[in-house]
Amino acid sequence: MTIPQPGKNDRQQQLEAFGRLLDVMDDLREKCPWDRKQTMETLRHLTIEETYELSDAILKGEVQEVKKEIGDIMLHLVFYARIASEQGAFDIADVLHAQCEKLIFRHPHIYGDTKADSEEEVKQNWEKLKLKEGNKSVLGGVPQSLPALIKAMRIQEKARGAGFDWDDKSQVWEKVQEELGEFGSEFNKEDITEIDRQRAAAEFGDLLFSLINFARFAGIDPEEALERTNLKFINRFQYIESEAAKDGKRIQDMSLAEMDFYWNKAKKL
């Protein structure tokens, strides 16, 4: 099989590449002791790890790493389908056909007579169609195990798809200010009891939820924004450690003013 230049494969070559992956998967499952031993349960945590690695590569803009991580996840998906086929449940063709049928059903503005001229109309139609498929709640499709920040964003997006949302971002900003005041009133008491802490935690949750809502209205992905800030902090903190070491200092022994000096140098970089 001749492998062409990256990104230049035609449809037939793409199909051949997918078939090659299926062949390799068959070989691994039949001949490799480790691959033979795997189950859906043992692969689960590895798949989660691979998904986060893909996310990291995307945020860092490392295109070749994105390609690598997509391959790892693709392997896992094929692996799950292979295991299911051994159990007589389904195979990869069943998976792909079912996905195609779902996409066709949920895009009646392409495959039917429904009109949807905006992204918002598409989202609203999508949620209505999911209810027709048997979902009892618009929010029923939000995985319980999602990280809280991403879950809050998905909940808000789905509620918006059902028409439950603010009219404009000024209203959301007012809500942020309201929640900030309520959190402050609970947290800034003289003697804080355990009940006060629980109330403050509840208000802090409300504040975060409202901030995520505002970010959505402002066109900001809060998860991505926070992760970029995390990466920025890591880079700057590690710069402090590195520069301090060059000057013969340990960060643990430095004053806050000394650390701030290096921090400002890092910011300039």
N, C-alpha and C positions, 0 to 999 in steps of 0.2 A: 504493500500500500504506500503510495507516494504522499508525503505530507507537504502540502503547499505552504506558501507564505502565511504567517499569522493573520487572521481576520479576512482571508481571501477564499475561504472554502465555499463552494457552491452547495446547494441543498443536498445533492447526492453524496457529496463528501461528508457533509454533516451527519447524514443518516448512517454512512459507513462507519464514522467515528463512534456513533452511539452503539452500533452493533458490535464494534470492537470492544467497547467497555463491557457489554453484556457477555461477550465471549470470555474476557479476562475474569469477570465475576464468576462465571461458571467454573473456570479453572481453579480459582482461589477456593471456592466453596467445596470443590471436590478433592483438591490435592493438598491444601495448606491446613495443618493442624489447628492453627489459631483461628482461621476463618471458618473452619468447620464447626468450631465450638461456639461461635457467636449466636446470640439470640437478639430479638428486638429489645429486650430489657437491657442486655449488656451493651448494646450499641447506643442506647438512648443518651447517656451522659456524654459520650464521645461526640455525638451529633450536636449537642448543645455547645460543647467546646468549639467545634469546628465553625458553628454559626457565629460565635463571638469573635473568632479569629478572622472570619470574613468581614465582620463589622469593623474590626480594628484596621484591616487593610484598606477598606473604603475610606474611613476617616483620615488615614494617613496619605491617601492618594497614591498608594503603591499598586499600580495597575497589574504588574506581573504577579504580585502576591494575591490580588483579587482573583486572577485567573487560577492560581494554585488552589485557593480556598474553595472556589466554585467547584473545581474538580473533586476535592475531598468530599464536599457535601453531595455532589452528584453520585459519587461512589456509595455513600451511605444510603441514598434514596433507592438506588438499584439493589443494594444489599437487602433492605427491608422487603422490597418486592420479591426478591429471590427466596427469602425465608418464607414469605406468605405463599408463594407458589408451591413450595415443598409441603406446606400444610393444606394445600388444596383450597386456599381462601381466594386468592387473586394473583395475577402476575403483572408485570410492568405495562403490558398492553391494556389490561383492564384499568389500571391507574390513569394512563394517559387518555384513554377514550372517555373515562368518567370526567376527567378534568376538562376536556374539550366540550363535552355536553353541558357541563355546568357553566362554562364561559359563554357558550352560545345562548343558553337560557337567560343568563344575566346581562346580556348585551342585546336586548331587543331593538335598540336604536341602530344596530348594525345588521342583525340577522332577522329583524321583524319590522313592524310598522310603527313602533314607538319613536317619538321624537325626543331628543335630548341634545340641546345646543350648547350646554355648558357643563363643566366638571361637576358643579353642584347638583344639577339635574341627574347626571349619571349616578352620583352617590345616593341620592334619594331613591331612584328606581332600584338600585342595587339592594338597599335595605328592605324595600317592599317585597322584592322577589325572594329574598332570603326567608321572610316570614311565610311566604307561600310554600316554601320548601319544607316547612314544618317547624322552624324555629319559633319557640313560644314567646321570646322576647328579643327586641332589637339588640339588647346587650348580651344575649345568650352566647354569642360567638366570641366573646372576649375571654381568652384563656385565663384561668384562675392563677396559673403559675407565672404569668408575665411579671417582670419587675414593676414596682408600683408606679414609677413615673411614666413608663410606656403604657401601662394599663390605664392610667388617668387620661392620657392623650387619646387612646383608642375609645374609651367610654364617651368622651366628649365628642369625638368625630362621629360615632354611631348615633348619639343623641341628636346631633345636628342633622344627620341624614334623615331622621324622623321628624324634623322640623322643630325640635326642642332646643332653642339656642337664643342668645342675646341678639339684639338688632345691630349693634355696632360696638366697636372696641372701647368707646368712652364709657359705656355702661359696665363693661368688664373691668376697666381700670378703677371705676368707683367701687366695685366689689372688692378689688385687691386692697384698696385703701381701708375699706370697712373691715376686712378680715385682719389686716395688719393691726388696726386699732384694737380689735377684740383679742388678738394674741397678746398684744402689749399689756392690756389691762389685766390679763390673767397671769402673765409672767413677771410683771414688775411689782408684785406685792411684796410687802415687808417680810412676812413670815410665810414661806411657801410650804403648804402641806402636800401630802401625797395626792390628795384629791385635786389640789390646785395644779399639780404637775400633769395629772391626767387631763384636766380641762385645757391646760396650756398645750399639751400634745395634740388634743383634738382641734384646737384653734389653729395650731401650726399646720396640721393636715389640711384644714380648710384654706389657709393662706397659700400653701403650695398648689392646691387644686385650682385656685383662682389665678395664680401666676401662670400655670400651665395653660389655662383657658385664654389668658391674655396673649401668651406667646403664640397660640394657635391663630388668634385674630390678627396678630402682627406678622404672620407668615414665617414664624420661627419654629424649628423643631427643637423642643426643649431638651430632649434626650441628647441630640447631637450637640446642642449648645453647651450643655453641662459637661459632656465628655471632652469637648475641645478645651474647655476651661480646666478640666482635670489634667489633660495632657500638657497644657501650658504651665500649670502649677508644677507638675513633675519636672519639666524641663528646667524651669527657673530654680527649683529647689536643688536639683542635681548640679546646676551651675554653681550655686552657693557652696555646695559640698566640694566640688572640684577646685574652685578658685581658693577656697579657704585652705585646702590641703596644699596647694602650691605655695601658700604663704606660711606653711607650717602650723596651721591652726586646725583644731577639731571643732566641728559645728556645735557639739555638745557643750564646749567650754566658752563659746562666744556669747556676747551680750546681744540683746535684741537690736541695739543700734548698729553693732558690727554686721549682723546678718542683714539688716536693712540696707546697708551700704552695698553689699554684694547683690541684694535683690534688685536694687535700682540699676546696677550695672547690667544685670540679666534682662531687665525690661528694655533697656536701650538696644540690646542685641536683637 
